[in-house]
Amino acid sequence: VQLVESGGGLVQAGGSLRLSCATSRSIFSISTMGWYRQAPGKQRELVATFTRGDSSTIYADSVKGRFTISRDNAKNTMYLQMSSLKPEDTAVYSCNARGRVGPLDFNSWGQGTQVTVSS
């Protein structure tokens, strides 16, 4: 599964951005999709995930109430709407997709997109 992110950029604190993650396969074949981020000098951390089986979503405590994960099945695209951005949200954001195609499991990552929030 190939993933291509877009939508990153530079925004002032308090602003909004929407990230997109286009997949090469139908979203229906993907068990879990999510967004992760990695700031300079820090480990990659989970931002938000969506699990298809029970339609559940998980958000990091630091983004709850500000970020929303969603998907458009017809476009095979996942989104991350980010609002009330803070400088500490600055990071490279990557999308991830896990699932199974026939007997093979996959765990795919996008190339990442930079989000920079200025104070």
Steps between C-alpha positions, in 0.01 A plus 500: 500500500642836399415810699549859392455786747433861418379815669785587731645846525568802716219642712476740790399382844124473523467421132380190320628253245356189339729214411405241240625145451412337170524121485568275204246247618142515610467618857273201554808274479674694777438395858653797677602840367663768700713809528828519687744784548862544585648823626875569483685307769188311606357157434215444261167521679145406418271788415177326400389165364184352355418129512258376239375193686327689779518849351694614803733797513785574737655840556809602689405699808697796367275535194158402635241760420726667244570232238253283312577190295266411218491316170334514163442143385416602145831684467706246697629790703547564869509847652623669813330830572716698740366806677623730774853406406779556749875534448542163670304342215796570273618167359516278196163331471477156340206282420497128563286216372485143627300210368509181304486416132439130455753318723729800530495762771611852415612797707559799275622854563480814298799724436390758756399863477644785705272706721652810656307715744647840577435684823 
